[in-house]
Amino acid sequence: MRYEAVIGLEVHAQMLTKSKMFCACSAKFGAAANSQTCPVCLGMPGALPVLNRRAVELAVRTALALDCAIAPRSRFARKNYFYPDLPKNYQISQYEEPLAEHGTIECAAGGAARQVGIKRVHVEEDAGKLVHVGAMGEAENSLVDLNRCGTPLMEIVSEPDLRSPEDAAEYMRQLRALLMYLDVCDGNMEEGSLRCDANVSIRPAGSTDFGVKVEVKNMNSFRNLQRALEYEIRRQAGVLDEGGRVVQETRLWDADAGVTRSMRGKEEAHDYRYFPEPDLVPLAPPAGWIEEIRRSLPELPGARRARFVAQYGLPEYDACVLTDTRARADYFEAVAKLAKDPKQAGNWIKDELLGLLNKEGKEIEQSPIPPDRLGEMLQLLGNGTISGKIAKTVFEEMYATGKAPGDIVREKGLTVIADAGALETIVAQVIAKSPAAVAEFKAGKAGSKNYLVGQVMKATQGKADPKLVNDILAKKLAS
C-alpha cells in the first residue's frame, strides 16, 4: 500500500472487413501462410495504397460509441522501424492527427462505476507474424507469414486512469463487449484479433507525479492481463524498495512462468521518425456521413444493462452476465418475451444454459436450445404443466437432443400430477409409513414436513404438483 499503480492500455482491434486496409487482399484468418498477399501489402516498389472505406466507417462507429470527437481532418503517417515481419520497413499509422480523441468508457471494477478516459482512436495496418521454430530466444530459425500484413487495425488508447490490475481487466472486458456489440471486431484474443499492451508505473501513495513507465506485451486473455500487471507492480515495488531505479523498457509476459521478461528498451516517438504518408491524402469524413453512422449505432452494453434492471427487474449482477455479449442479450430478450417471469428466464439462461455451454467452451450462438424452445419450456413450467424438477429433466433432454419441450413431456409422460384424489391417497400412504416424521412435526419441528413432501415427490417420480402436495399435507397433519 506504499505505492499506487498508474496504468494505461493500448488496445489493437482487428476490424471486421473482408479486405485489408490498403489493398484488396482477403483479411480472413487461418489461410495458408503467405497466400493472402499482393505487391501493396508486400511493400513492392511502385505499389500504392488505397484506403478501405469500410475500415474507416467501423473506426468512426467505435469512436462515436466511446463519445470521442471525430477530427474534421486526420492524417496518415509512416512509422519507421525494421523488423522481419514488416516488408516495407514502415507501418502506415496515424500520429499527430488521429481520427478521434477525448472519449470515455464506463467501468465498474469493484462494484463502483466510474469513467475511464479514452485518449485517442486511430486506424493503421497490422504487421506480419513471425513463427519461431523452438523456444523464443533459443529458436534455431524463425519463419515469417505475411498474411496479416495490411490487416485493418484500430488502436484505442486509454488515459492513465486505471489504478489496479482489476481495473485494467474490467476495462478490457467492457471495451471488448462494446466492440462486439458494434460488430466492428470479433473480440477473439487467442487468435490475436484483439490485443492489448499495458503501460504501467508506480508512485508513492498520494503522489501526483508519474513514475517510470514500463510497457508489457503478449497478454492474450483478461486473466493474463491481470496476472501480468500484478507481477509487474510487485517487481517495480521490489526494485524501489531495494534502492534501485525502474528502467523504461518493453517487457514480455511469460504466462507459463508467471513473470515478465525484458525484451528491449522502450522506444520514444522520435525513434520511429514519424512523417506524413505521402501516398495518402488527409482523411476528412463528411459531417453527414458521421451523423448517419451515429444514427445506426445499436443499444450499447451499459444502456442495455440498465434497461434490463429497470424493465425486467433483474439484479445488477444478472444483468451484467446477460448483456456480456450482444448475442447473449438478444437470446435473453427472446426468451423473456415468452416466459411468464423474466427473472426466472434469466436464471435458467445464466445458471443452467451458460453452465453447460461453458463446460463445452461454447458461446450462446452455439446453443442447441433455440430461445423459442426455452421460452416454451418456461411456459409449461409457469402454467403448472411440469414441475421445477421435471423442468430440469426436460431441459437436459432438450440440450442433448434438440427436441421440443412439449414432445419430450408427451413422450416421457412427464406431465404434473394435479389430481387431488390421487395425491391424497399417496400422501396418506406416506404419512402412514413415516410415523416418526409426523410425530416430530406435531412436536414443533416444522422441517419434518419437508421430509414428507420429499417422500411424496419420490413416490410420484417428481411429477406431483408441489403446491397441491403441500396443501394436502397441511390439512392431513392438522387433523
Residue pairs with C-beta under 8 A, 6 or more apart in sequence:
1 205
2 204
2 205
2 237
3 202
3 203
3 204
3 205
3 233
3 236
3 237
3 240
4 163
4 202
4 203
4 204
4 205
4 206
4 207
5 162
5 163
5 164
5 165
5 200
5 201
5 202
5 229
5 233
6 160
6 162
6 163
6 200
6 201
6 202
6 203
6 210
6 211
7 160
7 162
7 163
7 164
7 165
7 167
7 168
7 198
7 199
7 200
7 229
8 119
8 157
8 158
8 159
8 160
8 161
8 162
8 198
8 199
9 157
9 158
9 162
9 168
9 171
9 172
9 196
9 197
9 198
9 199
10 155
10 156
10 157
10 158
10 196
10 197
10 198
10 199
11 155
11 156
11 157
11 158
11 172
11 175
11 194
11 195
11 196
12 126
12 153
12 154
12 155
12 194
12 195
12 196
12 197
13 62
13 153
13 154
13 155
13 156
13 179
13 184
13 185
13 193
13 194
14 27
14 126
14 151
14 152
14 153
14 185
14 186
14 192
14 193
14 194
15 54
15 55
15 58
15 59
15 152
15 153
15 154
15 184
15 185
16 58
16 183
16 184
16 185
16 186
17 27
17 52
17 54
17 55
17 58
17 152
18 26
18 27
18 28
18 54
19 25
19 26
19 27
19 52
20 26
20 27
20 41
20 52
20 125
20 149
20 150
20 151
20 152
21 49
21 51
21 52
21 55
21 92
21 123
21 124
21 125
21 126
21 150
21 151
21 152
21 153
22 40
22 41
22 49
22 50
22 51
22 52
22 92
22 125
22 150
23 38
23 40
23 41
23 49
23 50
23 150
24 38
25 36
25 37
25 38
25 40
25 41
25 150
26 36
27 36
27 151
27 152
28 36
29 191
29 193
31 147
33 143
33 145
33 147
34 144
34 145
34 146
34 147
35 147
36 147
37 146
37 147
37 149
38 47
39 46
39 47
40 47
40 48
40 49
40 50
40 150
41 87
41 125
41 146
41 149
41 150
42 87
42 146
42 149
43 87
43 88
43 89
48 279
49 92
49 279
49 280
51 280
51 283
52 152
55 123
55 152
55 154
56 99
56 123
56 283
56 285
57 293
58 152
58 154
58 182
58 184
59 99
59 100
59 121
59 122
59 123
59 154
59 184
60 70
60 99
60 100
60 285
60 289
60 290
60 293
61 182
61 184
61 293
61 296
61 297
62 121
62 154
62 156
62 178
62 179
62 182
62 184
63 70
63 99
63 100
63 103
63 121
64 70
64 290
64 293
64 294
64 297
65 178
65 182
65 297
65 300
66 100
66 103
66 104
66 105
66 118
66 121
66 156
66 178
67 103
67 104
67 118
68 100
68 101
68 102
68 103
68 118
68 120
68 121
69 100
69 101
69 102
69 103
70 99
70 100
70 285
70 290
71 97
71 98
71 99
71 100
71 101
72 284
72 287
73 97
73 282
73 283
73 284
74 94
74 97
74 98
74 99
74 122
74 282
74 283
74 284
75 94
75 96
75 97
75 276
75 277
75 282
75 283
76 92
76 93
76 94
76 276
76 277
76 280
76 283
77 92
77 93
77 94
77 95
77 96
77 274
77 275
77 276
77 277
78 90
78 91
78 92
78 93
78 274
78 275
78 276
78 277
79 90
79 91
79 92
79 93
79 95
79 124
79 272
79 274
80 89
80 90
80 272
80 273
80 274
81 89
81 90
81 91
81 267
81 271
81 272
82 89
83 127
84 128
84 130
84 142
84 144
85 127
85 128
85 129
85 130
85 144
85 146
85 149
86 127
86 128
86 149
87 128
87 146
87 149
91 124
91 125
91 127
92 124
92 125
92 277
92 280
93 122
93 124
93 125
93 155
94 122
94 123
94 124
95 269
95 274
96 274
97 282
98 120
98 121
98 122
99 120
99 121
99 122
99 123
99 283
100 120
100 121
100 122
101 119
101 120
101 121
102 117
102 118
102 119
103 117
103 118
103 121
104 115
104 116
104 117
104 118
105 115
105 116
105 118
105 171
105 174
105 175
105 178
106 113
106 114
106 115
106 116
106 174
106 302
107 113
107 114
107 115
107 116
107 167
107 170
107 171
107 174
108 114
108 170
108 174
108 320
109 164
109 166
109 167
109 169
109 170
109 171
110 166
110 167
115 161
116 158
116 159
116 161
116 162
116 167
116 171
117 158
117 159
117 161
118 156
118 157
118 158
118 159
119 157
119 158
119 159
120 155
120 156
120 157
121 154
121 155
121 156
121 157
122 154
122 155
123 152
123 153
123 154
123 155
124 153
124 154
124 155
125 149
125 150
125 151
125 152
125 153
126 148
126 149
126 150
126 151
126 152
126 153
127 148
127 149
128 144
128 145
128 146
128 147
128 148
128 149
129 144
129 145
129 146
129 147
129 148
130 142
130 143
130 144
130 145
131 142
131 143
131 144
131 145
132 139
132 142
132 143
133 139
133 140
133 141
133 142
133 143
134 140
148 192
154 184
154 185
156 175
158 171
160 199
160 210
162 168
162 171
165 225
165 226
165 227
165 229
165 230
165 233
166 226
168 198
168 225
168 226
168 229
169 222
169 223
169 225
169 226
172 196
172 222
172 225
173 222
173 324
174 301
176 185
176 187
176 189
176 194
177 187
177 301
177 323
177 324
177 325
178 300
178 301
179 185
179 187
179 194
180 186
180 187
180 325
180 326
181 298
181 300
181 301
181 325
181 326
182 297
182 298
183 326
185 193
185 194
186 193
186 194
187 193
187 194
188 194
189 195
189 196
189 220
189 221
190 220
190 221
192 220
195 220
196 219
196 225
197 215
197 216
197 217
197 219
198 215
198 216
198 219
198 225
198 228
198 229
198 232
199 213
199 214
199 215
199 216
200 213
200 214
200 216
200 229
200 232
200 233
200 236
201 210
201 211
201 212
201 213
201 214
201 236
201 246
202 211
202 233
202 236
202 237
202 240
202 246
203 209
203 210
203 211
211 236
211 246
212 245
212 246
212 247
212 248
213 248
213 266
214 232
214 236
214 246
214 247
214 248
214 249
214 250
214 251
214 266
215 249
215 250
215 251
215 266
216 228
216 229
216 232
216 250
216 251
216 252
216 253
216 260
217 250
217 251
217 252
217 253
217 263
218 252
218 253
218 254
218 255
219 225
219 228
219 253
224 253
224 255
227 253
227 255
227 258
228 253
228 260
231 253
231 258
231 259
231 260
232 251
232 260
235 259
235 260
236 246
239 245
239 246
240 246
247 265
248 265
248 266
249 262
249 263
249 264
249 265
249 266
250 262
250 263
250 264
250 265
250 266
250 267
251 260
251 261
251 262
251 263
252 260
252 261
252 263
253 259
253 260
254 260
254 261
298 326
299 307
301 323
301 324
304 323
304 329
305 316
305 319
305 320
305 323
306 319
308 314
308 318
308 319
308 322
308 323
308 329
308 332
309 315
309 316
309 319
312 336
312 342
312 343
312 346
313 342
313 343
314 322
314 342
314 343
314 346
318 343
318 346
318 347
318 350
321 328
321 350
321 354
322 328
322 329
322 332
322 346
322 349
322 350
323 329
325 363
325 364
327 363
327 364
327 365
328 349
328 363
328 364
331 349
331 364
331 367
331 371
332 345
332 346
332 349
334 371
334 372
334 375
335 345
335 348
335 349
335 371
335 374
335 375
335 378
336 342
336 345
336 346
337 375
338 371
338 372
338 375
338 376
338 378
338 379
339 345
339 375
339 378
339 379
339 382
340 378
340 379
340 382
340 383
341 378
341 382
344 378
344 381
344 382
345 374
345 375
345 378
348 374
348 378
348 395
349 374
352 392
352 395
353 364
353 367
353 369
353 374
353 399
354 364
356 399
357 363
357 364
357 366
357 367
368 398
368 399
368 400
368 402
369 395
369 398
369 399
369 402
373 398
373 404
373 405
374 395
374 398
376 404
376 405
376 406
377 386
377 391
377 394
377 395
377 398
377 405
378 391
380 386
380 391
380 394
380 405
380 406
380 409
381 387
381 388
381 391
384 416
384 418
384 465
385 409
385 415
385 416
386 394
386 409
386 414
386 415
386 416
387 416
387 462
387 463
387 464
387 465
387 466
388 466
389 457
389 462
390 409
390 414
390 416
390 462
390 463
393 412
393 414
393 462
394 405
394 408
394 409
394 414
397 403
397 408
397 412
398 404
398 405
398 408
401 408
408 414
409 415
414 463
415 463
416 463
416 464
416 465
417 423
417 460
417 463
417 464
417 465
418 465
418 468
420 468
420 472
423 456
423 460
423 464
423 465
423 468
423 469
423 472
424 472
424 476
426 456
426 459
426 460
426 464
427 452
427 456
427 469
427 472
427 473
427 476
428 476
429 459
430 452
430 455
430 456
430 459
431 438
431 452
431 473
431 476
431 477
433 455
434 451
434 452
434 455
437 448
437 451
437 452
438 448
438 452
438 477
440 448
441 448
441 449
441 452
441 477
442 477
449 470
449 473
449 474
449 477
452 473
452 477
453 466
453 469
453 470
453 473
456 464
456 469
456 473
457 464
457 466
457 469
